[in-house]
Amino acid sequence: MSLFPATKHFKIWRGSTFHYRFTWLSAGRGSAPRVITGYTGTLTIKDNDGNTLLVLTTENGGLVFTGLTGDIDIIINDTSSLTWTQGNYELMVQAPGGGDLIPLLRGGFSVTGL
């Protein structure tokens, strides 16, 4: 499966909980939610030099997939510990059993606040 990722920029207020939910739809306009039971994912945020700033996964609770509804939650509980202000991310999703690796979402993260 070849897919070009959608682009979305996120802004975080340092010290707050960051939570963003979106629904992955099946192919085609107005389609039903994609069933993602058993899928795993990794969202990696890097600086402009390619250094990793933060990694969110389905294993560490930073990504939560709801199988039958196609919902994907991106969660950063402790934004007060973020020391960086800008980063670029990519969300990669993998089908069950080591199946297709799919670039689903990409863009920037900016962190502001005290």
Secondary structure, 3 states (H helix, E strand, C coil): CCCCCEECCEEEECCCCEEEEEECECCCCCCCECCCCCCEEEEEEECCCCCEEEEEECCCCCEEEECCCCEEEEEECCHHHCCCCEEEEEEEEECHHHCCEEEEEEEEEEEECC
